[in-house]
Amino acid sequence: MANPYEVTPPPQAPRRRSNGGLVAFLAVVLVIGGVYGASKLLGNDDGKPKTSAPTTASPSGKPSKDPGNPESSSDTSSAWKVGDCGGPDPAKAPGGYKRQGCSDSGATFKAIDIKDASILPGSIQCPAGTDLMIEVSISYGGKGSGIPTNTVCGRNLSGDHPGDAGAGGGQLVQGDCVSAQAQEVPCGSGKAKVLGLVKTKGECPSGTTKPLQLTMAVGRPYDVICTDG
């Protein structure tokens, strides 16, 4: 016979399993996913930068619309130096250039100066005789025009030198000729010759008969073209 005074203890609630293992597993998955995503974003698993495809532009062999801001081409090779040669890169046509051996059949120009890059193209002044300017850039991820690093001032290996004073191409320099609209043109009969490039008309040298005041351009080192009319 059951003891009427015996008290039956209440049933114990079932023990809950710890979820610590699940939390740790999820944390590991998130870390691995983050590392993989970052490597894809950078476009290079070893973390090294990749050079980007060039932006399309035209060499400055043709007269520029703005004599203080010649047209330029792009290249994404690394570290150019004076004396290097280069030429068009068929894989990145029409505006791509790459370094080549000076004796290579594809070489068309030689670097005569290397300038720091600038977000203000008109502030870059290459030396006289520069036939074309090439912007060197690098990007992380292999896409886009990239970050400008240098500007290569190039001179053609052929006998064609539009950048020579008076030839009508390249950057505007003393000895070039301009039209009444301040556009660089080949020198010839009736063309005004450039005697100086200055900030104000008062700085023009003797012999100046028609100073041409230009519209303001940020970065350009001159605002007046001094001509002999």
NUBAMAR-742487 format. One record per atom (N, C-alpha, C): residue number from 1; chain; x, y, z. Coordinates in steps of 0.1 Angstrom, whole numbers, plus 2048, in hexadecimal, padded with zeros to 3 digits. Layout:
NUM  A  X  Y  Z
...
// end
This chain:
1  A  808  7F4  800
1  A  800  800  800
1  A  809  80C  800
2  A  805  816  7F8
2  A  80E  822  7F6
2  A  80D  82A  803
3  A  818  831  806
3  A  819  839  812
3  A  811  846  80F
4  A  807  849  816
4  A  7FF  855  813
4  A  806  862  816
5  A  811  861  81E
5  A  819  86D  821
5  A  825  870  818
6  A  827  866  80F
6  A  833  868  806
6  A  830  873  7FB
7  A  839  87C  7FA
7  A  837  887  7F0
7  A  840  884  7E3
8  A  839  884  7D8
8  A  840  881  7CC
8  A  847  88E  7C7
9  A  854  88E  7C5
9  A  85B  89A  7C0
9  A  856  89E  7B2
10  A  856  8AB  7AF
10  A  851  8B0  7A2
10  A  85B  8AB  797
11  A  856  8A8  78B
11  A  85F  8A3  780
11  A  868  8AF  77C
12  A  875  8AB  779
12  A  87F  8B5  775
12  A  87E  8B9  766
13  A  880  8C5  764
13  A  87F  8CA  756
13  A  88B  8C4  74E
14  A  889  8C1  741
14  A  894  8BB  739
14  A  89F  8C5  738
15  A  8AB  8C0  739
15  A  8B7  8C9  738
15  A  8B9  8CE  729
16  A  8BB  8DB  728
16  A  8BD  8E1  71B
16  A  8CB  8DF  716
17  A  8CD  8DC  70A
17  A  8DB  8DA  705
17  A  8E1  8E8  702
18  A  8ED  8E9  705
18  A  8F4  8F6  703
18  A  8F6  8F9  6F4
19  A  8F4  906  6F0
19  A  8F5  909  6E2
19  A  903  910  6DF
20  A  90C  90E  6E9
20  A  91A  914  6E7
20  A  921  90F  6DB
21  A  91F  902  6D8
21  A  925  8FC  6CC
21  A  920  902  6BF
22  A  913  904  6BF
22  A  90D  90A  6B3
22  A  912  918  6B0
23  A  913  920  6BB
23  A  918  92E  6BA
23  A  926  92E  6B5
24  A  92E  926  6BA
24  A  93C  925  6B5
24  A  93D  922  6A7
25  A  935  918  6A2
25  A  935  914  694
25  A  931  91F  68B
26  A  926  926  68F
26  A  922  932  687
26  A  92C  93C  686
27  A  934  93F  691
27  A  93E  949  691
27  A  949  946  687
28  A  94D  939  687
28  A  957  934  67D
28  A  953  936  66F
29  A  946  932  66C
29  A  941  934  65F
29  A  941  943  65A
30  A  93D  94C  664
30  A  93D  95A  660
30  A  94B  95F  65D
31  A  955  95B  665
31  A  963  95F  663
31  A  968  95B  655
32  A  965  94E  652
32  A  96A  949  645
32  A  963  950  63A
33  A  956  952  63B
33  A  94F  959  631
33  A  954  968  62F
34  A  957  96E  63A
34  A  95D  97C  639
34  A  96A  97D  632
35  A  973  973  635
35  A  980  973  62E
35  A  97E  970  61F
36  A  976  967  61C
36  A  973  964  60D
36  A  96D  970  606
37  A  964  976  60C
37  A  95E  982  606
37  A  968  98D  604
38  A  970  98F  60E
38  A  97A  99A  60C
38  A  984  997  601
39  A  988  98A  600
39  A  991  986  5F5
39  A  98B  989  5E7
40  A  97E  986  5E6
40  A  977  988  5D9
40  A  975  997  5D6
41  A  973  99F  5E1
41  A  972  9AD  5DF
41  A  97F  9B3  5DA
42  A  98A  9AF  5DF
42  A  997  9B4  5DB
42  A  99B  9AE  5CD
43  A  995  9A3  5C9
43  A  998  99E  5BC
43  A  9A5  996  5BB
44  A  9AB  994  5C7
44  A  9B8  98D  5C6
44  A  9BA  986  5D3
45  A  9BB  979  5D3
45  A  9BC  971  5E0
45  A  9C8  974  5E8
46  A  9D3  978  5E1
46  A  9DF  97B  5E9
46  A  9E0  989  5EE
47  A  9D6  991  5EB
47  A  9D6  99F  5F1
47  A  9DE  9A9  5E8
48  A  9E5  9A4  5DE
48  A  9ED  9AE  5D6
48  A  9E4  9B5  5CC
49  A  9E7  9C2  5C9
49  A  9DF  9CA  5C0
49  A  9E0  9C4  5B1
50  A  9D5  9C6  5AA
50  A  9D5  9C2  59C
50  A  9D4  9CF  594
51  A  9DB  9CF  588
51  A  9DA  9DB  580
51  A  9CD  9DB  578
52  A  9C7  9E6  575
52  A  9BA  9E7  56F
52  A  9BB  9E9  560
53  A  9B0  9E7  559
53  A  9B0  9EA  54B
53  A  9B0  9F9  549
54  A  9B6  9FD  53E
54  A  9B7  A0C  53C
54  A  9AA  A12  537
55  A  9A9  A1F  53B
55  A  99E  A26  536
55  A  9A1  A2B  527
56  A  997  A2C  51F
56  A  999  A30  511
56  A  99C  A3E  510
57  A  9A6  A42  509
57  A  9AA  A4F  506
57  A  9B2  A50  4F9
58  A  9B5  A5C  4F5
58  A  9BD  A5D  4E8
58  A  9CA  A63  4EB
59  A  9D5  A5F  4E4
59  A  9E2  A66  4E5
59  A  9E1  A74  4E1
60  A  9EB  A7C  4E7
60  A  9EB  A8A  4E4
60  A  9F2  A8E  4D7
61  A  9F3  A85  4CE
61  A  9F9  A88  4C1
61  A  9F1  A92  4B9
62  A  9E3  A92  4BC
62  A  9DB  A9C  4B6
62  A  9DA  AA8  4BE
63  A  9D7  AB4  4B8
63  A  9D6  AC0  4C0
63  A  9CB  ABF  4CA
64  A  9CE  AC4  4D6
64  A  9C4  AC3  4E1
64  A  9BA  ACF  4E0
65  A  9AE  ACC  4E5
65  A  9A4  AD7  4E5
65  A  9A8  AE2  4EF
66  A  9AE  ADE  4F9
66  A  9B4  AE8  503
66  A  9C3  AE7  503
67  A  9CA  AF1  4FF
67  A  9D8  AF0  4FE
67  A  9DF  AED  50C
68  A  9D8  AF0  516
68  A  9DE  AED  523
68  A  9DB  AE0  529
69  A  9D3  AD8  522
69  A  9CE  ACB  527
69  A  9CE  AC1  51B
70  A  9D9  ABC  516
70  A  9D9  AB3  50B
70  A  9D2  AA6  50D
71  A  9CE  AA0  503
71  A  9C8  A93  504
71  A  9D3  A89  509
72  A  9CE  A7F  510
72  A  9D8  A75  515
72  A  9D3  A67  513
73  A  9DB  A5D  515
73  A  9D8  A4F  514
73  A  9DA  A49  521
74  A  9D5  A3D  523
74  A  9D7  A36  530
74  A  9DF  A29  52F
75  A  9E6  A26  539
75  A  9ED  A1A  53A
75  A  9ED  A15  548
76  A  9EC  A08  54A
76  A  9EC  A03  558
76  A  9F8  9FA  55C
77  A  A03  9FC  555
77  A  A0F  9F5  559
77  A  A14  9FC  565
78  A  A1D  9F5  56C
78  A  A23  9FA  578
78  A  A30  A02  575
79  A  A34  A0A  57E
79  A  A41  A11  57E
79  A  A48  A13  571
80  A  A44  A1E  56A
80  A  A4C  A22  55E
80  A  A58  A2A  563
81  A  A62  A2B  55A
81  A  A6E  A33  55D
81  A  A72  A39  550
82  A  A7A  A44  551
82  A  A7F  A4B  545
82  A  A87  A42  53D
83  A  A85  A42  530
83  A  A8D  A39  527
83  A  A85  A2C  524
84  A  A7A  A29  52B
84  A  A72  A1E  527
84  A  A6B  A21  51A
85  A  A68  A16  512
85  A  A60  A18  506
85  A  A53  A11  507
86  A  A4A  A15  4FF
86  A  A3C  A0E  500
86  A  A35  A10  4F2
87  A  A2A  A0A  4F2
87  A  A22  A0A  4E6
87  A  A14  A06  4E9
88  A  A0B  A06  4DF
88  A  9FD  A02  4E1
88  A  9FC  9F3  4E6
89  A  9F2  9F1  4EE
89  A  9F0  9E4  4F3
89  A  9E3  9DE  4ED
90  A  9E5  9D5  4E3
90  A  9D9  9D0  4DB
90  A  9CE  9CA  4E5
91  A  9D2  9C5  4F0
91  A  9C9  9BF  4F9
91  A  9C0  9C9  500
92  A  9C4  9D6  500
92  A  9BD  9E0  506
92  A  9BA  9EC  4FD
93  A  9B8  9E9  4F0
93  A  9B5  9F3  4E6
93  A  9A7  9F9  4E9
94  A  9A5  A06  4E5
94  A  9AF  A0E  4DD
94  A  9B8  A17  4E5
95  A  9B6  A18  4F2
95  A  9BD  A22  4FA
95  A  9C8  A1C  503
96  A  9CB  A0F  502
96  A  9D4  A09  50A
96  A  9E2  A09  505
97  A  9EC  A0B  50E
97  A  9FA  A0B  50B
97  A  A01  A02  515
98  A  A0D  9FD  511
98  A  A15  9F4  51A
98  A  A23  9F6  517
99  A  A2C  9F3  521
99  A  A3A  9F5  51F
99  A  A3F  9EA  516
100  A  A48  9ED  50D
100  A  A4E  9E4  504
100  A  A5D  9E7  502
101  A  A65  9DE  4FE
101  A  A73  9E0  4FB
101  A  A74  9EA  4F0
102  A  A7E  9F3  4F1
102  A  A7F  9FE  4E8
102  A  A82  9F8  4DA
103  A  A87  9EC  4D9
103  A  A8A  9E6  4CB
103  A  A7F  9DE  4C7
104  A  A74  9DC  4CF
104  A  A68  9D4  4CB
104  A  A61  9DB  4BF
105  A  A5B  9D3  4B6
105  A  A54  9D9  4AB
105  A  A48  9E1  4AF
106  A  A42  9DE  4BB
106  A  A36  9E5  4C0
106  A  A39  9F2  4C7
107  A  A45  9F4  4CA
107  A  A49  A01  4D2
107  A  A47  A0D  4C9
108  A  A40  A17  4CE
108  A  A3E  A23  4C6
108  A  A43  A30  4CD
109  A  A46  A2F  4DA
109  A  A4A  A3B  4E1
109  A  A54  A38  4EC
110  A  A5B  A42  4F0
110  A  A64  A41  4FC
110  A  A60  A4B  507
111  A  A61  A47  513
111  A  A5E  A50  51E
111  A  A6A  A5A  520
112  A  A67  A67  51F
112  A  A71  A71  521
112  A  A70  A77  52F
113  A  A65  A75  535
113  A  A63  A7A  543
113  A  A58  A73  54A
114  A  A58  A72  557
114  A  A4D  A6C  55F
114  A  A49  A76  569
115  A  A3C  A79  568
115  A  A36  A83  571
115  A  A2D  A7C  57B
116  A  A2B  A82  587
116  A  A21  A7D  591
116  A  A14  A7F  58B
117  A  A0B  A76  58E
117  A  9FD  A77  58A
117  A  9F6  A83  590
118  A  9EB  A87  58A
118  A  9E3  A92  590
118  A  9D5  A91  58C
119  A  9CB  A94  595
119  A  9BD  A94  591
119  A  9BA  AA0  588
120  A  9C4  AA9  587
120  A  9C2  AB5  57E
120  A  9CC  AB4  572
121  A  9C7  AAE  567
121  A  9D0  AAB  55C
121  A  9D8  AB7  557
122  A  9D2  AC3  557
122  A  9D8  ACF  552
122  A  9E4  AD3  55B
123  A  9E6  ACE  567
123  A  9F1  AD2  56F
123  A  9FD  ACA  56C
124  A  9FC  ABF  564
124  A  A08  AB7  560
124  A  A0E  ABD  554
125  A  A1A  AC2  555
125  A  A22  AC8  54A
125  A  A2D  ABF  546
126  A  A2C  AB9  53A
126  A  A37  AB1  535
126  A  A41  ABA  52E
127  A  A4E  AB5  52C
127  A  A58  ABD  525
127  A  A55  ABF  516
128  A  A5B  AC9  511
128  A  A59  ACC  502
128  A  A5D  ABF  4FB
129  A  A57  ABC  4F0
129  A  A5A  AB0  4E8
129  A  A51  AA4  4EC
130  A  A48  AA6  4F6
130  A  A40  A9B  4F9
130  A  A35  A99  4EF
131  A  A34  A8D  4E9
131  A  A2A  A8B  4DF
131  A  A1D  A85  4E4
132  A  A1E  A7E  4EF
132  A  A12  A78  4F6
132  A  A14  A77  505
133  A  A09  A77  50C
133  A  A09  A75  51A
133  A  A01  A69  51E
134  A  A06  A60  526
134  A  A00  A54  52A
134  A  9FE  A54  539
135  A  9F1  A52  53D
135  A  9EE  A51  54C
135  A  9F0  A43  550
136  A  9F8  A41  55B
136  A  9FA  A34  560
136  A  9F1  A33  56D
137  A  9E9  A28  56E
137  A  9E1  A27  57A
137  A  9E1  A19  57E
138  A  9DC  A17  58B
138  A  9DB  A09  591
138  A  9CF  A09  599
139  A  9C8  9FD  599
139  A  9BC  9FC  5A1
139  A  9BC  9EE  5A8
140  A  9B4  9EE  5B3
140  A  9B3  9E1  5BB
140  A  9A6  9DB  5B7
141  A  9A7  9CF  5B1
141  A  99B  9C7  5AD
141  A  99B  9C5  59E
142  A  9A3  9CB  597
142  A  9A4  9C9  588
142  A  999  9CF  580
143  A  991  9D8  586
143  A  987  9DF  57E
143  A  988  9EE  57F
144  A  983  9F5  575
144  A  983  A03  575
144  A  990  A09  570
145  A  990  A16  570
145  A  99B  A1D  56B
145  A  9A7  A1E  575
146  A  9A4  A1D  582
146  A  9AE  A1C  58C
146  A  9B3  A2A  591
147  A  9BD  A2A  599
147  A  9C2  A36  59F
147  A  9CE  A3A  598
148  A  9CF  A46  592
148  A  9DA  A4B  58B
148  A  9E7  A4B  594
149  A  9F2  A46  58F
149  A  9FE  A46  596
149  A  A09  A4F  590
150  A  A0A  A4F  583
150  A  A14  A57  57C
150  A  A0F  A5B  56E
151  A  A16  A64  568
151  A  A13  A68  55A
151  A  A21  A66  552
152  A  A20  A5F  547
152  A  A2C  A5D  53F
152  A  A2C  A67  534
153  A  A36  A6E  532
153  A  A38  A78  527
153  A  A40  A70  51D
154  A  A39  A6E  511
154  A  A40  A65  507
154  A  A43  A6D  4FA
155  A  A4E  A69  4F4
155  A  A52  A6E  4E7
155  A  A52  A63  4DD
156  A  A4C  A66  4D1
156  A  A4B  A5B  4C7
156  A  A59  A57  4C3
157  A  A5A  A4A  4C0
157  A  A67  A44  4BB
157  A  A68  A47  4AC
158  A  A5D  A4A  4A5
158  A  A5E  A4D  497
158  A  A62  A5C  495
159  A  A63  A60  489
159  A  A66  A6E  486
159  A  A5B  A78  487
160  A  A4F  A73  48B
160  A  A43  A7B  48C
160  A  A42  A80  49A
161  A  A44  A8E  49C
161  A  A44  A93  4AA
161  A  A3B  A9F  4AB
162  A  A2E  A9D  4AC
162  A  A24  AA7  4AE
162  A  A27  AB0  4BA
163  A  A2E  AAB  4C4
163  A  A31  AB2  4D0
163  A  A3C  ABD  4CF
164  A  A43  ABD  4C4
164  A  A4E  AC7  4C2
164  A  A48  AD4  4C0
165  A  A4F  ADF  4C5
165  A  A4A  AEC  4C4
165  A  A46  AF0  4B5
166  A  A3A  AF4  4B3
166  A  A36  AF8  4A6
166  A  A2F  AED  49E
167  A  A30  AE1  4A2
167  A  A2B  AD6  49B
167  A  A1B  AD4  49C
168  A  A16  ADA  4A6
168  A  A07  ADA  4A7
168  A  A01  AD0  4B0
169  A  A09  AC9  4B8
169  A  A04  ABE  4C1
169  A  A0B  ABF  4CE
170  A  A07  AB5  4D7
170  A  A0D  AB5  4E4
170  A  A08  AC0  4ED
171  A  A0F  AC3  4F8
171  A  A0B  ACE  500
171  A  A10  ADB  4FA
172  A  A09  AE5  4FD
172  A  A0C  AF3  4F8
172  A  A19  AF7  4FF
173  A  A23  AFB  4F7
173  A  A30  B00  4FD
173  A  A34  B0D  4F5
174  A  A3E  B14  4FA
174  A  A43  B1F  4F4
174  A  A49  B1B  4E6
175  A  A45  B23  4DC
175  A  A49  B1F  4CE
175  A  A3E  B18  4C6
176  A  A34  B14  4CD
176  A  A28  B0F  4C6
176  A  A20  B1A  4BF
177  A  A16  B17  4B8
177  A  A0D  B21  4B2
177  A  9FF  B1E  4B5
178  A  9F7  B28  4B6
178  A  9E9  B27  4BA
178  A  9E0  B2F  4B0
179  A  9D3  B2B  4B0
179  A  9C9  B32  4A8
179  A  9C4  B3D  4B1
180  A  9BB  B45  4AB
180  A  9B5  B50  4B2
180  A  9AC  B4B  4BE
181  A  9A8  B3E  4BD
181  A  9A0  B38  4C8
181  A  9A9  B31  4D2
182  A  9B6  B34  4D1
182  A  9C0  B2E  4DB
182  A  9C2  B1F  4D9
183  A  9BF  B1A  4CE
183  A  9C1  B0C  4CB
183  A  9CE  B09  4C4
184  A  9D6  AFF  4C9
184  A  9E3  AFD  4C3
184  A  9E2  AF8  4B5
185  A  9EA  AFE  4AC
185  A  9EA  AFA  49E
185  A  9F8  AFA  499
186  A  9FB  AF2  48E
186  A  A08  AF3  488
186  A  A0C  B01  484
187  A  A18  B04  487
187  A  A1D  B12  483
187  A  A1D  B13  474
188  A  A1A  B1F  46F
188  A  A1A  B22  461
188  A  A17  B30  45F
189  A  A15  B34  453
189  A  A12  B42  44F
189  A  A06  B47  456
190  A  A07  B52  45D
190  A  9FC  B59  464
190  A  9F8  B53  471
191  A  9FF  B49  476
191  A  9FC  B43  483
191  A  A04  B4B  48E
192  A  9FD  B4D  49A
192  A  A03  B54  4A5
192  A  A0C  B4A  4AC
193  A  A18  B4F  4AF
193  A  A22  B47  4B6
193  A  A21  B49  4C5
194  A  A22  B3F  4CD
194  A  A22  B40  4DC
194  A  A30  B45  4E1
195  A  A2F  B50  4E8
195  A  A3C  B56  4ED
195  A  A3D  B53  4FC
196  A  A32  B4F  502
196  A  A32  B4C  511
196  A  A25  B47  516
197  A  A25  B40  521
197  A  A19  B3B  527
197  A  A1A  B40  536
198  A  A11  B49  539
198  A  A12  B50  546
198  A  A05  B51  54D
199  A  A05  B56  559
199  A  9F8  B57  561
199  A  9F1  B64  55E
200  A  9F8  B6F  55B
200  A  9F1  B7C  558
200  A  9F7  B82  54C
201  A  9F0  B8B  545
201  A  9F4  B92  539
201  A  A01  B9A  53C
202  A  A02  B9F  548
202  A  A0D  BA8  54B
202  A  A1A  BA0  54C
203  A  A1A  B93  54C
203  A  A26  B8B  54D
203  A  A2B  B87  53F
204  A  A23  B8A  534
204  A  A28  B86  527
204  A  A35  B8D  523
205  A  A3D  B86  51C
205  A  A4A  B8B  518
205  A  A49  B96  50D
206  A  A54  B9D  50B
206  A  A54  BA7  500
206  A  A52  BA0  4F3
207  A  A4B  BA8  4EA
207  A  A48  BA2  4DD
207  A  A3A  B9D  4DC
208  A  A34  B9C  4E8
208  A  A26  B97  4E8
208  A  A1C  BA2  4E3
209  A  A15  B9F  4D9
209  A  A0B  BA9  4D4
209  A  9FD  BA5  4D6
210  A  9FA  B98  4D9
210  A  9ED  B93  4DB
210  A  9EC  B88  4E6
211  A  9EB  B8C  4F2
211  A  9EA  B82  4FD
211  A  9DC  B7C  4FD
212  A  9DB  B6F  4FE
212  A  9CE  B69  4FD
212  A  9CA  B64  50C
213  A  9C0  B6A  511
213  A  9BB  B66  51F
213  A  9B2  B59  51E
214  A  9B6  B4F  525
214  A  9AF  B43  525
214  A  9A4  B42  530
215  A  99A  B3A  52E
215  A  991  B38  539
215  A  998  B30  544
216  A  994  B32  551
216  A  99A  B2C  55C
216  A  99A  B1D  55C
217  A  9A5  B17  55F
217  A  9A5  B08  55F
217  A  9AD  B04  56C
218  A  9A7  AFD  575
218  A  9AE  AF9  581
218  A  9BA  AF0  57E
219  A  9C5  AF4  583
219  A  9D1  AEC  582
219  A  9DA  AF0  577
220  A  9D5  AF7  56D
220  A  9DE  AFC  561
220  A  9E7  B06  566
221  A  9F4  B06  563
221  A  9FE  B0F  569
221  A  9FE  B1D  562
222  A  9F6  B1F  558
222  A  9F5  B2C  551
222  A  9E7  B2F  54D
223  A  9E4  B3C  54C
223  A  9D7  B41  548
223  A  9D7  B4A  53B
224  A  9E3  B4D  537
224  A  9E5  B56  52C
224  A  9EF  B50  522
225  A  9EC  B51  515
225  A  9F5  B4D  50B
225  A  9FA  B59  504
226  A  A07  B5C  505
226  A  A0D  B68  4FF
226  A  A11  B65  4F1
227  A  A0B  B6C  4E8
227  A  A0E  B69  4D9
227  A  A13  B76  4D2
228  A  A19  B74  4C7
228  A  A1D  B80  4BF
228  A  A12  B84  4B5
229  A  A06  B80  4B7
229  A  9FB  B84  4AF
229  A  9F9  B7E  4A2
// end
